[in-house]
Amino acid sequence: MSLREFVLSDRLSYRITRHFVFWFFWGGYFTITRLLNPMPLMATGQFPNFWKTVVETFFFLFPQTFIVYPALYFVLPKFVFKQKYVLAFCWFLVFYFVALTVHAIFLLYIPWAKMAWVPKANLFLTTTTFAQKIYFAYLGSVLGSITSLALAGCFKMFKHYYLKSLRNQQLQQENSDAQLRLLMAQVQPHFMFNTLNNIYSQAQEESPKSAKMIMALSHILRYILDEGKKDWVPLENELEMVVDYLNLEKIRYDNKLDLHYSFPNVEEITIAPLLLLPLVENCFKHGASKMIRKPWINIKAELKNQTFSMKLMNGKKRTSTLAENRIGTGIENVKRRLSLLYPNTHKLEIRDEDDVFVVDLRIELNSNYSIKHTPDEQLIFGYE
């Protein structure tokens, strides 16, 4: 086991060990500083007993967990990493007060008469009113809480931003590889689109239905070649491309397919390109194409604030294979891209039931609309 693997791994055994190591060293530092405190030496002429000091350290360390762990697993991931700093500060104050209260309760109800060797014992043995005891309890609770939170928070933030940097590097590498594969696949695009243009002109006279299919196919191909190599595209364009694909399949199935879809009107919001098409394609590949009688597909997309949701349902044969066998490369690529592009801001559920296959996607999208639009080409299938 390397140090890098120990620090970054999400394995449960490594995580438990990391926490143990953190509290061991922080508790050890806390114990040594209290053991070498000159005040007991000046009062008694000797240093405190080591094991008694360890017990005293426990009374300070255990309440600190009531602010450290809520901060690590709630405040940081839910608010700080999402740049919601005001809410993060408010929640921090709440948990800080909780931690101080727990520690104060410890200090109030410790049997100080049996622990006179603790430096704070005299404070609680000599105070007469309960209000004074509460005051000293809260005052004594402040010690070490912020320091332990700062140390644990630094480790958490280092891990978060380091993993984020690794994800960005991996994403850049995968995007470069994808663009290279795309360039390799672009064999004479001018020839391809000019040929489609000629076929379309011929088909308009002889087979209008085929002409419509060629039109839809050309739009999809142009979108894949032009938009597929970009980092972000307008959600509106992505949905239009999906509609072109659905219209193409609807023509192919004629009246045999029961297809219903609903997409929202969207403006000034972006999404990663070609993220939705594999999900839609999966409905046809593993659903409609496998059903002899009454194939059906239902697709509904919604956009609320910046949260985009899309639910895809398609009928299937009862004898279909299990979900893990049905999910092909396209879906796996979508999962991979979602984890890289939208970490912690997406949810993808896939359910394989007796008669229906359901895909439920939810993503928090980006509203920064900084994409430059290019003028429409003059040719129907023009490629530049």
C-alpha positions in Angstrom: 0.0 0.0 0.0 1.5 3.3 -1.1 1.1 6.6 0.8 -0.9 8.0 -2.2 -3.3 5.1 -2.1 -3.7 5.3 1.6 -4.6 9.0 1.5 -6.9 9.0 -1.6 -8.5 5.6 -1.5 -12.2 5.3 -0.6 -11.9 1.8 0.7 -13.6 1.5 4.0 -10.6 0.0 5.8 -8.3 2.8 4.5 -10.9 5.4 5.6 -11.2 4.0 9.1 -7.4 3.8 9.4 -7.0 7.4 8.2 -9.4 8.6 10.9 -7.7 6.5 13.5 -4.3 8.0 12.5 -5.6 11.5 12.6 -7.1 11.3 16.1 -4.1 9.3 17.3 -1.6 12.1 16.3 -4.0 14.9 17.3 -4.7 13.3 20.6 -1.0 12.6 21.1 -0.1 16.3 20.5 -3.0 17.3 22.8 -1.7 15.0 25.5 1.9 16.1 25.3 1.0 19.8 25.4 -1.1 19.2 28.6 1.5 16.8 30.1 4.2 19.5 29.7 1.9 22.3 31.0 4.0 24.3 33.4 1.1 25.3 35.6 0.7 21.8 37.3 4.5 21.7 37.7 4.5 25.1 39.5 1.6 24.1 41.7 2.7 20.5 42.7 6.4 20.4 41.9 5.9 17.6 39.4 4.4 16.9 36.0 1.0 15.3 35.7 0.6 11.5 35.5 0.7 10.4 31.9 -2.4 8.1 31.9 -4.4 10.6 33.9 -3.5 13.2 31.2 -4.7 10.7 28.5 -8.0 10.5 30.3 -8.2 14.2 30.5 -7.4 14.5 26.8 -10.4 12.2 26.0 -12.8 14.6 27.6 -11.6 17.3 25.2 -11.3 15.2 22.0 -14.6 13.3 22.1 -16.8 16.5 22.0 -14.7 17.8 19.1 -16.1 15.0 16.9 -19.5 16.7 17.1 -18.1 19.6 15.0 -15.4 17.8 12.9 -17.5 15.1 11.3 -20.6 17.3 10.5 -18.2 19.7 8.9 -16.4 17.1 6.9 -19.4 15.2 5.6 -22.1 17.8 5.6 -20.9 21.4 5.6 -18.0 21.0 3.2 -19.5 18.8 0.5 -23.0 20.3 0.6 -22.1 24.0 0.8 -18.4 24.9 0.7 -17.5 22.8 -2.4 -20.7 24.2 -4.0 -19.7 27.8 -3.2 -22.6 28.3 -0.8 -20.5 30.1 1.8 -23.2 31.9 3.7 -25.1 28.7 4.4 -21.8 27.0 5.2 -21.0 29.6 7.8 -24.5 29.3 9.3 -24.3 25.5 9.6 -20.8 25.8 11.0 -22.1 28.0 13.8 -24.9 25.5 14.5 -22.5 22.5 14.8 -20.0 24.6 16.7 -22.6 25.4 19.3 -23.6 21.7 19.4 -20.0 20.7 20.0 -19.5 23.3 22.7 -22.7 22.2 24.4 -21.7 18.5 24.4 -18.3 19.5 25.8 -19.9 21.8 28.4 -22.2 18.9 29.6 -19.1 16.8 30.0 -17.4 19.4 32.1 -20.5 20.1 34.2 -21.1 16.5 35.2 -17.5 15.1 35.5 -17.0 14.0 39.2 -14.3 16.7 39.8 -13.8 15.7 43.4 -12.3 12.4 42.2 -10.3 14.1 39.5 -8.6 16.9 41.4 -5.4 16.4 39.3 -7.2 18.0 36.3 -6.2 21.7 36.1 -9.8 22.8 35.6 -11.0 20.8 38.6 -10.6 23.8 41.0 -12.7 26.0 38.8 -15.7 23.7 39.1 -15.1 22.7 42.8 -14.9 26.4 43.9 -17.7 27.8 41.9 -21.0 28.1 43.8 -23.7 29.0 41.3 -24.8 27.0 38.3 -24.5 30.0 36.0 -20.8 30.3 36.9 -20.3 26.6 36.2 -22.0 27.0 32.8 -19.8 30.0 32.0 -16.6 28.2 32.8 -17.8 25.0 31.0 -18.4 26.9 27.8 -15.2 28.8 28.2 -13.2 25.6 28.6 -14.9 24.0 25.7 -13.4 26.4 23.2 -10.0 24.9 23.6 -8.9 22.8 20.6 -12.2 22.7 18.7 -11.3 25.1 16.0 -7.8 23.7 15.7 -9.0 20.1 15.2 -11.6 21.3 12.7 -9.0 23.3 10.8 -6.6 20.3 10.6 -9.3 17.9 9.5 -10.8 20.4 7.1 -7.4 21.0 5.5 -7.0 17.3 4.8 -10.5 17.0 3.4 -10.1 20.0 1.1 -6.7 18.8 -0.1 -8.2 15.5 -1.0 -11.2 17.0 -2.7 -9.2 19.5 -4.9 -6.5 17.0 -5.6 -9.1 14.4 -6.9 -10.8 17.2 -8.8 -7.5 18.1 -10.5 -7.0 14.4 -11.3 -10.5 14.2 -12.8 -9.9 17.3 -14.9 -6.7 15.8 -16.2 -8.4 12.5 -17.0 -11.3 14.3 -18.6 -8.9 16.4 -20.8 -7.1 13.2 -21.8 -10.4 11.4 -22.6 -11.6 14.4 -24.6 -8.4 14.5 -26.5 -8.7 10.8 -27.2 -12.3 11.2 -28.3 -11.4 14.1 -30.6 -8.6 12.0 -32.1 -11.0 9.1 -32.7 -13.5 11.6 -34.2 -10.9 13.0 -36.5 -10.0 9.5 -37.6 -13.6 8.8 -38.3 -14.1 11.9 -40.4 -13.1 10.4 -43.7 -13.7 13.0 -46.4 -16.7 14.8 -44.7 -17.1 17.1 -47.8 -17.5 14.1 -50.0 -19.9 12.5 -47.6 -22.2 15.5 -47.3 -22.1 16.3 -50.9 -23.1 12.8 -51.7 -25.9 13.0 -49.2 -27.0 16.2 -50.9 -27.1 14.5 -54.3 -29.0 11.5 -52.9 -31.5 13.9 -51.2 -32.1 15.8 -54.4 -32.8 12.5 -56.2 -35.0 11.1 -53.4 -37.2 14.1 -53.3 -38.7 13.1 -56.6 -38.7 9.3 -56.3 -39.2 8.7 -52.6 -40.2 11.7 -50.4 -40.1 9.4 -47.3 -36.5 8.4 -48.0 -35.7 12.1 -48.5 -37.0 12.9 -45.0 -34.8 10.2 -43.5 -31.8 11.5 -45.4 -32.5 15.0 -44.1 -32.8 13.8 -40.5 -29.6 11.7 -40.8 -27.6 14.6 -42.2 -28.7 16.8 -39.3 -27.5 14.2 -36.9 -24.2 13.6 -38.6 -23.5 17.3 -38.9 -24.3 17.8 -35.2 -22.0 14.9 -34.2 -19.1 16.3 -36.4 -19.5 19.9 -35.4 -20.8 20.0 -31.9 -19.5 16.6 -30.7 -15.9 18.0 -30.3 -17.0 20.9 -28.1 -16.9 20.9 -24.3 -20.4 22.4 -23.9 -23.3 23.0 -26.2 -26.7 24.6 -25.8 -29.2 22.2 -24.3 -31.7 23.4 -26.9 -29.4 22.1 -29.7 -28.9 18.8 -28.0 -32.6 18.3 -27.7 -33.2 19.3 -31.3 -30.7 16.6 -32.3 -32.5 14.0 -30.2 -35.8 15.0 -31.9 -34.1 14.5 -35.3 -33.1 11.0 -34.3 -36.6 10.3 -33.0 -38.2 11.5 -36.2 -35.8 9.3 -38.2 -36.7 6.2 -36.2 -40.4 7.1 -36.4 -40.2 7.1 -40.2 -38.3 3.8 -40.1 -41.0 2.1 -37.9 -43.9 3.8 -39.8 -47.1 3.3 -37.8 -45.9 0.2 -35.9 -44.2 2.3 -33.1 -46.1 4.0 -30.3 -43.8 6.9 -29.6 -44.4 9.8 -27.2 -42.0 12.4 -26.2 -42.0 15.8 -24.5 -39.1 18.2 -24.3 -39.1 21.7 -22.6 -38.3 25.0 -24.2 -34.9 26.0 -23.0 -32.6 29.0 -23.4 -29.2 30.0 -22.1 -28.2 26.7 -20.5 -25.6 24.3 -21.6 -24.8 20.6 -21.4 -22.1 18.2 -22.5 -22.6 17.2 -26.1 -23.9 13.7 -27.1 -24.9 12.8 -23.5 -28.5 12.1 -24.2 -28.4 10.3 -27.5 -27.0 7.0 -26.2 -29.9 6.8 -23.7 -32.5 7.4 -26.5 -30.8 5.0 -28.8 -30.9 2.4 -26.1 -34.7 2.5 -26.1 -34.8 1.4 -29.7 -31.9 -1.0 -29.7 -33.0 -3.0 -26.7 -36.7 -2.2 -26.7 -38.6 -1.4 -29.9 -36.4 -3.5 -32.2 -36.9 -6.6 -30.0 -40.7 -6.4 -29.8 -42.7 -7.9 -32.6 -46.1 -6.6 -31.3 -46.9 -3.1 -30.1 -43.5 -1.6 -29.5 -43.7 1.6 -27.4 -41.4 4.3 -26.1 -42.1 7.2 -23.8 -39.6 10.0 -23.2 -40.2 13.0 -21.0 -37.7 15.8 -20.2 -38.1 18.7 -17.8 -36.0 21.7 -16.7 -36.6 23.3 -13.3 -34.3 26.1 -12.5 -30.9 24.5 -13.5 -32.0 20.9 -12.8 -32.5 18.9 -16.0 -34.4 15.6 -15.7 -35.1 13.0 -18.4 -37.1 9.8 -18.0 -37.1 7.2 -20.7 -39.4 4.2 -20.7 -39.7 1.5 -23.3 -41.5 -1.8 -23.6 -39.5 -5.0 -23.8 -39.9 -8.7 -24.1 -40.2 -10.7 -20.8 -37.4 -13.0 -22.0 -35.0 -10.1 -22.3 -31.6 -10.4 -20.6 -30.9 -8.8 -17.3 -30.0 -5.1 -17.0 -26.3 -5.7 -16.7 -26.3 -7.6 -20.0 -28.5 -5.1 -21.7 -26.4 -2.1 -20.8 -23.9 -1.7 -23.6 -20.9 0.5 -24.3 -23.1 3.6 -24.9 -24.6 3.6 -21.5 -21.3 2.8 -19.8 -19.8 5.8 -21.6 -22.6 8.0 -20.4 -22.0 6.8 -16.8 -18.3 7.5 -17.2 -18.8 11.0 -18.7 -21.4 11.9 -16.0 -19.0 11.0 -13.2 -16.3 13.1 -14.8 -18.3 16.1 -16.0 -21.0 16.3 -13.3 -19.4 14.8 -10.1 -21.9 14.8 -7.2 -24.4 16.8 -9.3 -26.1 14.0 -11.2 -28.2 10.9 -10.6 -28.7 8.1 -13.1 -31.1 5.3 -12.2 -31.6 2.2 -14.5 -34.4 -0.2 -13.7 -35.0 -3.5 -15.7 -38.5 -4.6 -14.8 -40.7 -7.4 -16.3 -42.3 -5.5 -19.1 -40.5 -2.2 -19.1 -37.0 -0.7 -19.1 -36.7 2.6 -17.3 -33.8 5.2 -17.3 -34.1 8.2 -15.0 -31.5 10.9 -15.4 -31.1 14.1 -13.3 -28.4 16.7 -13.8 -27.6 20.1 -12.3 -26.6 22.0 -15.5 -24.6 25.2 -16.0 -26.4 28.4 -17.0 -23.3 30.1 -18.3 -24.2 30.6 -21.9 -20.9 31.5 -23.6 -21.2 29.5 -26.9 -20.7 31.3 -30.1 -23.3 30.7 -32.8 -22.2 30.3 -36.4 -24.3 31.4 -39.4 -26.4 28.7 -41.0 -24.8 27.1 -44.1 -26.4 27.7 -47.4 -26.3 24.1 -48.5 -28.8 21.7 -47.0 -26.0 19.4 -46.0 -23.1 21.9 -46.3 -20.1 21.1 -44.2 -17.4 23.7 -43.5 
